[in-house]
Amino acid sequence: MKIETLWKQLFGNKKEAMDYAGRIMVFLDIGQNKGTAPTIDHLKPLALGGTNDPSNLIICSLLTNQEKSDSFPTWNANGKTFQVKRVKGTHNQYVIWTNK
């Protein structure tokens, strides 16, 4: 899935949005090597058996993506700890939890 397509599904025509870690992402920065650049991340990394299914994809800033890396199910980003939990009754749908 192209990031522009996923952005439109999640954020509509917004030019800026906040990722789950609280970082601003700028639509026009897609493809740039900037911290505010939106990137596609896999909740469950491909390296750990995740898939490219849309239910496993999120958009987050380049900085958040770099901090998460291939960590699963728990990681730190932007000074907070996050955990992925599978949605009850599903095999491949996840949500991100944090203790704020």
N, C-alpha and C positions, 0 to 999 in steps of 0.2 A: 504494500500500500504506500502511495506517495504521501509525504508529509503534508503537502498542501491539501490533499483530500481529507486526511484525518483532522487537520486544523479546522477546516470548514465544518466537519461533522461535530466537532467538540466546541468550537468557539464562534462559528458563523463568520461574519465579516469583520470581527474585531481585529484591530491592528496590533494590539498588545493583550496579553493574558498572563495570569500568574500560574506557575506550576504548583504541584502538590507540596513542594518544599518552601514555597513562599517567594520564589524568584520570578521576576518579570521576564517574559519572553516577548520578542518583537518579531512579528510576521516577516517583515522585510529583511531580517537577519538570517532567514533560512539559508543554509549552505555556507554561511560565514563562520570563521573561526573566532567567534565572540561568545562571551559568557551568556549573553542574552539570546543567542541563537536557539530556536526551537529544534529539538531532535526527537526522533522516535526511539523509545526505549522499550524493551521487553520486560514485563513484570517478572516473569520467570525467564531468565536468560536462555538463549539458544544453547549455550555451552552446557547448561544444566538440564536440557530436555524440553525447554520451552518451545513454543511454535510461533509462526507468523500470523496466527489467527487474530483477527481484530480485537477479540476479548483479552488478548495478552499484550496489547500495545497501548502505550501512553505517550503523550508528548510532554517533555520536560526540557528545561534549559540545558545547554551544553555543560555548564558547571555541575548541575544536579546529576546529569547522566554520568559524567566522569567520576563523581563521588560514589554513586551507586555501583558503577562498573558491573561485574558479574555477581555481586552479592545477592543472596537469596536464602532465606526469606527475610532477613533482618539486615539493615544497613543504616549508616549515618549520612545525612546530607543537610547542608546549611545549618549545622549545629543541632539538629534534631535526629532522633532515632525513629525509623520507620520499619514497619513489618507488613509483609504481604500475607493475606489470609485468603484461602479459597472460599468462594461463595458456597454456602451449604447447598447440597443437592446438585452441584456441578462438578465437572472434571477439569475444566480449564478456564474458569472465570475467577478473577481475583479482585480484591480490594486492598487499598493501602490504609493501614492504621498507624496512628501515632499517639503518643502520650504527650500532649502539648504542655 
